[in-house]
Amino acid sequence: MSSLDTIVRLPGLTLKNPVLTASGTFGYGLEFARYGNLADLGGIVVKGLSLKPRQGNPMPRIAETPCGMLNAIGIQNIGVEAFLRDKLPFLPWRETAVIANLYACDAHEFGELAAVLASVEGMAALEVNVSCPNVKEGGVAFGQNPGQIRAVTEEVKRNAGSKPVIVKLSPNVTDIADAARAAVDGGADMLSCINTLMGMAVDIRTRKPRLANVYGGLSGPAIKPVALRCVHQVCRAVSVPVIGVGGIASAEDILDFILVGAHAVQVGTANFMRPDAAFRMASELPALMEKLGIGGLDDFRGSLRA
């Protein structure tokens, strides 16, 4: 696989190609090493990390839908200390970017988590999940309030040292451009969008919701049109690089997102359908670019004629 034409240069971060894995869909990376060479990926965004281990939500936590997946995992994770001790040393962080996804329930806790990771060798960047509920504000997600997005971003940026900060935006808002501007005002170096869309599934036989949490996040092919629209809007609203997320399952999908302005993408639910999906997309991208006459991603990015 040639990487000459697929290198992506981001603030404080260079990717050999634009294919990253999305948090929550690729474990801590090591689980997928049997399906491909982790070092061939542009980056690995690991499962959401909190200061302390979390058990997550009660079962059932996943439900299939006709063209996507609902989940309410609840950020089950081993905690940041166990990750740094038991997982990070075994990831190929010298060859590919390893990015932490941060989960916390208030802005101060986000800052504490960023401070723990600020000086960790092997951690390329920090991605802030603002879709989680702010317990001090009655459980309303940070991502639904531009003021809170800005406050959390400022707190993480203040404690992140030289690590680039990516803010992952929720589509469950009236205007995602407002959310993007708030994150940038708070100091975000990059944005990723989108996170999952809130949804639910029910069982007419048991007359119960399919998720114990009742509501969950919808991901997969169903949300790709929403994600494309959001990335297009955000790229026009701010000047920082945007990483597209949502329903990406092929090399063609990657170019769709770059065409509307994304610098890179994250592969999520496709990893559950085919564990080698991200590796396959990274390897197929150069040939597709050559077939379409695309000499480089920089020239192709944002060239949508609309």
C-alpha positions as CSV (number, residue, x, y, z in Angstrom):
1,M,0.0,0.0,0.0
2,S,1.4,3.4,-1.0
3,S,1.0,6.1,1.6
4,L,2.6,8.9,-0.5
5,D,-0.7,10.4,-1.6
6,T,-2.8,9.6,1.5
7,I,-0.8,11.4,4.2
8,V,-2.9,13.7,6.4
9,R,-1.3,16.6,8.2
10,L,-3.2,17.8,11.2
11,P,-2.3,20.2,14.0
12,G,0.4,18.4,16.0
13,L,-0.4,15.1,14.3
14,T,0.5,13.4,11.0
15,L,-1.5,10.4,9.8
16,K,-0.1,8.0,7.2
17,N,-3.6,7.7,5.8
18,P,-7.1,9.1,6.7
19,V,-8.5,5.9,8.2
20,L,-8.9,5.9,11.9
21,T,-11.1,3.7,14.0
22,A,-14.0,5.2,16.0
23,S,-14.0,5.0,19.8
24,G,-16.2,2.3,21.2
25,T,-16.1,0.1,18.1
26,F,-12.5,-1.2,18.1
27,G,-11.9,-2.0,21.7
28,Y,-8.5,-0.9,22.8
29,G,-7.1,-1.9,19.4
30,L,-5.3,-5.0,20.5
31,E,-8.5,-7.1,20.0
32,F,-8.4,-6.4,16.3
33,A,-4.7,-7.2,15.7
34,R,-5.6,-10.7,14.4
35,Y,-7.5,-9.1,11.5
36,G,-4.8,-6.8,10.2
37,N,-1.7,-4.8,10.9
38,L,-2.7,-2.1,13.3
39,A,0.3,0.0,12.1
40,D,-1.3,0.2,8.6
41,L,-4.1,2.4,10.0
42,G,-3.9,6.1,10.1
43,G,-4.9,6.0,13.8
44,I,-6.7,4.2,16.5
45,V,-9.2,6.0,18.7
46,V,-9.5,3.7,21.7
47,K,-12.6,2.9,23.8
48,G,-13.8,5.8,25.9
49,L,-11.7,6.3,29.0
50,S,-12.8,7.6,32.4
51,L,-10.8,8.3,35.5
52,K,-12.1,5.2,37.2
53,P,-13.3,1.9,35.7
54,R,-17.0,1.9,34.7
55,Q,-19.3,-1.1,34.5
56,G,-21.6,0.5,31.9
57,N,-25.3,0.1,31.5
58,P,-27.4,-3.1,32.3
59,M,-28.0,-5.6,29.5
60,P,-29.3,-5.7,26.8
61,R,-27.1,-2.9,25.5
62,I,-27.1,-3.5,21.8
63,A,-30.0,-3.9,19.3
64,E,-29.8,-4.3,15.5
65,T,-32.0,-2.2,13.3
66,P,-32.6,-2.7,9.5
67,C,-29.7,-0.5,8.5
68,G,-27.8,0.3,11.7
69,M,-27.2,-0.5,15.3
70,L,-28.5,0.9,18.6
71,N,-26.2,0.8,21.6
72,A,-26.3,2.0,25.2
73,I,-23.1,0.5,26.5
74,G,-22.6,3.3,29.0
75,I,-18.8,3.8,28.4
76,Q,-17.9,0.5,30.1
77,N,-14.1,0.7,30.4
78,I,-11.1,-0.3,32.5
79,G,-10.2,3.2,33.6
80,V,-7.3,5.3,32.4
81,E,-4.7,3.9,34.8
82,A,-5.3,0.3,33.7
83,F,-5.3,1.4,30.1
84,L,-1.9,3.1,30.4
85,R,-0.5,0.0,32.3
86,D,-2.1,-2.9,30.4
87,K,-3.0,-1.7,26.9
88,L,-1.0,1.3,25.6
89,P,2.5,-0.3,25.9
90,F,1.4,-3.1,23.5
91,L,-0.1,-0.8,20.8
92,P,2.1,0.2,17.9
93,W,2.0,3.9,18.9
94,R,5.4,4.6,17.2
95,E,3.9,3.6,13.9
96,T,0.4,4.9,14.1
97,A,-1.5,7.5,16.1
98,V,-3.2,6.3,19.2
99,I,-5.8,8.7,20.4
100,A,-7.6,8.7,23.8
101,N,-11.4,9.3,23.9
102,L,-12.2,11.1,27.2
103,Y,-15.4,10.5,29.2
104,A,-16.3,12.5,32.3
105,C,-19.4,13.8,34.1
106,D,-18.3,17.4,34.7
107,A,-15.8,19.8,33.3
108,H,-13.3,19.5,36.2
109,E,-13.2,15.7,35.8
110,F,-12.5,16.2,32.1
111,G,-9.6,18.4,33.0
112,E,-8.3,15.8,35.5
113,L,-8.4,13.1,32.8
114,A,-6.5,15.4,30.4
115,A,-3.9,16.1,32.9
116,V,-3.2,12.4,33.5
117,L,-2.7,11.9,29.7
118,A,-0.9,15.2,29.0
119,S,2.7,13.8,29.3
120,V,2.1,10.2,28.3
121,E,4.4,9.1,25.5
122,G,2.5,7.2,22.9
123,M,-0.7,9.2,23.2
124,A,-1.0,11.2,20.1
125,A,-4.1,13.3,20.8
126,L,-7.1,13.6,23.1
127,E,-10.7,13.3,21.8
128,V,-13.4,14.8,24.0
129,N,-16.7,13.1,24.1
130,V,-19.2,15.9,24.8
131,S,-22.2,13.6,24.3
132,C,-22.0,12.3,27.8
133,P,-24.4,13.7,30.5
134,N,-23.3,16.5,32.8
135,V,-24.3,15.3,36.2
136,K,-24.0,18.8,37.7
137,E,-26.5,20.1,35.2
138,G,-29.1,17.5,35.7
139,G,-27.8,14.9,33.2
140,V,-28.2,17.0,30.1
141,A,-25.5,16.2,27.6
142,F,-22.6,18.7,27.3
143,G,-23.0,18.5,23.6
144,Q,-26.4,20.1,23.6
145,N,-25.2,23.4,25.1
146,P,-22.6,25.5,23.3
147,G,-21.6,27.2,26.5
148,Q,-20.8,23.8,28.1
149,I,-19.0,22.6,25.0
150,R,-16.8,25.7,25.2
151,A,-16.2,25.3,29.0
152,V,-15.3,21.6,28.7
153,T,-13.0,22.3,25.8
154,E,-11.2,25.1,27.7
155,E,-10.7,22.8,30.7
156,V,-9.3,20.0,28.6
157,K,-7.1,22.3,26.6
158,R,-5.8,23.9,29.8
159,N,-4.6,20.5,31.1
160,A,-3.6,18.7,27.9
161,G,-0.1,20.1,27.6
162,S,1.0,19.9,24.0
163,K,-1.5,17.1,23.0
164,P,-3.8,18.2,20.2
165,V,-7.5,18.3,21.4
166,I,-10.3,17.0,19.2
167,V,-13.9,17.6,20.2
168,K,-16.4,15.0,19.1
169,L,-19.7,16.7,18.3
170,S,-23.2,15.3,18.8
171,P,-25.8,15.5,15.9
172,N,-28.5,15.6,18.5
173,V,-28.7,19.4,18.4
174,T,-30.6,22.1,16.5
175,D,-27.5,23.6,14.8
176,I,-24.3,21.6,14.8
177,A,-22.4,24.6,13.4
178,D,-23.1,26.5,16.7
179,A,-21.6,23.5,18.6
180,A,-18.6,23.5,16.3
181,R,-17.9,27.2,16.8
182,A,-18.2,26.8,20.6
183,A,-15.6,24.1,20.6
184,V,-13.2,26.1,18.4
185,D,-13.8,29.2,20.7
186,G,-12.8,26.9,23.6
187,G,-9.5,26.0,21.9
188,A,-10.3,22.8,20.0
189,D,-7.5,22.0,17.5
190,M,-9.8,19.7,15.5
191,L,-13.4,18.4,15.5
192,S,-14.8,15.0,14.9
193,C,-18.4,14.6,13.9
194,I,-20.8,12.9,14.3
195,N,-21.5,10.8,17.4
196,T,-24.5,8.6,17.3
197,L,-28.1,9.7,16.9
198,M,-30.5,9.0,19.7
199,G,-33.1,6.3,18.9
200,M,-35.0,3.4,20.3
201,A,-36.2,-0.1,19.3
202,V,-39.2,-2.0,20.7
203,D,-40.4,-5.6,20.8
204,I,-44.1,-6.0,20.1
205,R,-44.1,-9.6,21.6
206,T,-42.7,-8.7,25.0
207,R,-43.9,-5.1,24.8
208,K,-40.5,-4.0,26.0
209,P,-37.8,-1.8,24.7
210,R,-34.9,-3.8,23.1
211,L,-32.4,-1.8,25.2
212,A,-32.5,-1.9,29.0
213,N,-31.6,1.8,28.9
214,V,-34.7,2.3,26.6
215,Y,-32.9,4.8,24.4
216,G,-29.6,4.3,22.7
217,G,-27.3,5.7,20.0
218,L,-27.9,4.8,16.4
219,S,-24.9,4.2,14.2
220,G,-24.1,2.4,10.9
221,P,-25.2,3.0,7.3
222,A,-28.4,4.7,8.3
223,I,-26.7,7.8,9.7
224,K,-24.2,8.4,6.9
225,P,-26.4,11.0,5.1
226,V,-26.8,12.9,8.4
227,A,-23.1,12.7,9.1
228,L,-22.2,14.0,5.6
229,R,-24.5,16.9,6.0
230,C,-23.1,17.7,9.5
231,V,-19.5,17.5,8.2
232,H,-20.3,19.8,5.3
233,Q,-22.0,22.3,7.6
234,V,-19.2,22.2,10.1
235,C,-16.4,22.6,7.5
236,R,-18.1,25.7,6.2
237,A,-18.5,27.1,9.8
238,V,-15.0,26.7,11.2
239,S,-11.5,26.6,9.9
240,V,-10.0,23.7,12.0
241,P,-9.7,20.2,10.5
242,V,-12.7,18.0,10.7
243,I,-12.7,14.2,11.1
244,G,-15.9,12.6,9.6
245,V,-17.7,9.8,11.4
246,G,-20.9,8.0,10.6
247,G,-21.7,5.0,8.5
248,I,-18.4,4.7,6.7
249,A,-18.0,1.2,5.3
250,S,-16.0,1.5,2.1
251,A,-13.2,3.4,0.4
252,E,-15.9,5.2,-1.5
253,D,-17.4,6.4,1.7
254,I,-14.0,7.8,2.8
255,L,-13.8,9.9,-0.3
256,D,-17.4,11.1,0.1
257,F,-16.5,12.6,3.5
258,I,-13.2,14.1,2.1
259,L,-15.2,15.6,-0.8
260,V,-17.4,17.6,1.6
261,G,-14.3,18.8,3.5
262,A,-13.2,16.2,6.0
263,H,-9.4,15.7,6.6
264,A,-9.8,12.1,7.8
265,V,-12.5,9.6,8.9
266,Q,-13.3,7.2,11.7
267,V,-14.7,3.8,10.9
268,G,-17.2,2.6,13.5
269,T,-20.0,0.1,13.1
270,A,-18.4,-1.4,10.0
271,N,-15.9,-3.0,12.4
272,F,-18.6,-5.1,13.8
273,M,-19.9,-6.2,10.4
274,R,-16.3,-7.0,9.2
275,P,-13.5,-7.0,11.7
276,D,-11.0,-6.2,8.9
277,A,-13.1,-3.3,7.6
278,A,-10.8,-0.5,8.5
279,F,-7.7,-2.3,7.3
280,R,-9.4,-3.1,4.0
281,M,-10.5,0.5,3.5
282,A,-7.0,1.8,4.1
283,S,-5.5,-0.6,1.6
284,E,-8.2,0.0,-1.1
285,L,-8.1,3.8,-0.9
286,P,-5.0,4.5,-3.0
287,A,-6.2,2.3,-5.9
288,L,-9.6,4.0,-5.8
289,M,-8.0,7.4,-5.9
290,E,-5.9,6.4,-8.9
291,K,-9.0,5.0,-10.6
292,L,-10.8,8.3,-10.1
293,G,-7.7,10.4,-11.1
294,I,-7.3,11.9,-7.6
295,G,-3.6,12.7,-7.2
296,G,-3.8,13.7,-3.5
297,L,-6.3,14.2,-0.8
298,D,-5.3,17.8,-0.3
299,D,-6.4,18.7,-3.8
300,F,-9.6,16.6,-3.6
301,R,-10.7,17.8,-0.1
302,G,-13.7,20.1,-0.1
303,S,-14.0,20.1,-3.9
304,L,-17.7,19.4,-3.9
305,R,-19.5,21.4,-6.6
306,A,-22.6,22.6,-4.7
